[in-house]
Amino acid sequence: MGFVSIIPVALAIALAVLTKNTVVSLSIACIIGCFLKGDGLFGFTNLIYTALGDPSSIWTILMVVLFSVLVTYFERSGAIDGFTDIAQKYNLKRRGVQLISWALGLFCFADSMSPLFVGSVMKKLSDKAKISREKLAYIADSTASPLSVIHPFSSWSPYLAGLAFATGVFASSDNAYRFVLGAIGFNFYAILSVLLVFLIAMGIVKDFGPMKKAEKRAVEEGKVLADNAVPLTTEGALEKRVFEKPRVLINFVLPVVLLVAICAVTVVLDGEPAICEAAMILVVLMSVSFLIQGLKLDELNKVFLQGVKNAVPAVLVLSVAYPLNTLSGQMGTADFLINSTSSFLSPAFLPAGIFLIGAVLSFATGTSWGTYAICVPIFLPWAYSLAGSQVNAFVLACFGAIAGGGVFGDHCSPLSDTTILSSMGAGSDHIDHMSTQIPYAVTCAAVSVVLYLVIGFATT
């Protein structure tokens, strides 16, 4: 539908920033998009049926609910309080809490699990250290998809390898997988995003932009949330503990280790982590454990339902974000962006151009994997042809640009499930999280563009 196809996405982002109401903004954008597409008012309900009936949408929403239940189990058992008490014995300051949050993100490399886990576990410590919720959400978000795309044992590498092999450039899937691993070093955006969190946590790079204002508020006024903030969570942690003793080992450490172990083993066996299945197993095992520890069945039911309730705000946002993503696909947003820009790219500008196209596309659609599915078949054969049908630094840089550009939107778009989950885990206002994180993301993107320009001119 040409230029018209970008109107719903642009409208959604503008309304979300102006009104700070993500659900209403996305819903209005979807309804207007349906009218523009010619489907009328009832097209909105059909759009919801289509988007939320997709297996990936169902998987994500189920995963959010399960992890919300797990986090509630951690909180109501007193395990997170116990973890906080242990950590406080080391007299952690703001730097220490931020570094631990960053390290936990590296430990949980599965992007869907990481932001929920890091934010929920570190929230109390972060609040005590007077770290803004926006800062915690940024740390959780920047160690999620940016880390997953450069982690050789995540599900991202096999997915990208499958797309690369399908282009016909490589003789075997093994060659394609080795190529994807070789291109990790050229994914400048992802590497810089993870590195920038460490530099900021260490104080080597000072906070800037809206984040500086948020951190000043937290330190000087003790307000981890802005006065008008609407956290993307309900504070289930305010409920009383169900056990007098926290039992950190059995109710926190062992479940987390088991969760990560299941994900790691399934990556080796199946090529991708069974995150949702692992969460389901943990919910069952922890429920049985609570009963063995003396919790009554009706009380366990209340704790479980509290966990489901805590997931509602994030589920509502996802329930209108996915339909908008589906609508963008139906209206041809990606095709319009690709066709409008690709014809202007010369070989020297190709890596930088690919990155920018992927960044805009992923930000507009909120999906990295969808961006990869569009960009890899177009740009990988093009780069391979320009390189004389051989894999060299130029081709690796172009593929790294595809990977980095795709993760940009997954990292900071208000439509991205990872961004939404980061807000939920940290208990941050979703729009505040997006607005404070974008300057950092744009900084990493700008440096990446410069590096891709250097490589483009050096190799062509």
Buried (B, 14 or more C-beta within 10 A) or exposed (E): BEEBBBBBBEBBBEBBEEEBBBBEBBBBBBBBBBEBBEBEEEBBEEBBEBBBEEEEBEEBBBBBBBBBBBBBBBBBBBBBBBBBEEBBEEEBEBEBBBBBBBEBBBEBBBBBBBBBBBBBBBBBBBBBBBBBBBBBBBBBBBBBBBBBBBBEBBBBBBBBBBBBBBBEBBEEBEBBBBBBBBBBEBBBBBBBBBBBBBEBBEEEBEBEBBBEBBBEBBBEEEBBBBEEBBBBBBEBBEEEBBBEEBBBEBBBBBBBEBBBEBBBEBBEEEBBBBBBBBBBBBBEEBBEBBEEBEBEEEBBEBBBEBBBBBBBBBBBBBBBBBBBBBBBBBBBBBBBBBEBBBEEBEBBBBBBBBBBBBBBBBBBBBBBBBBBBBBBBBBBBBBBEBBEEEBEBBBBBBBBBBBBBBBBBBBBBBBBBBBBBBBBBBBBBBBBBBBBBBBBBBBBBEBBBEBBBEBBEEBB
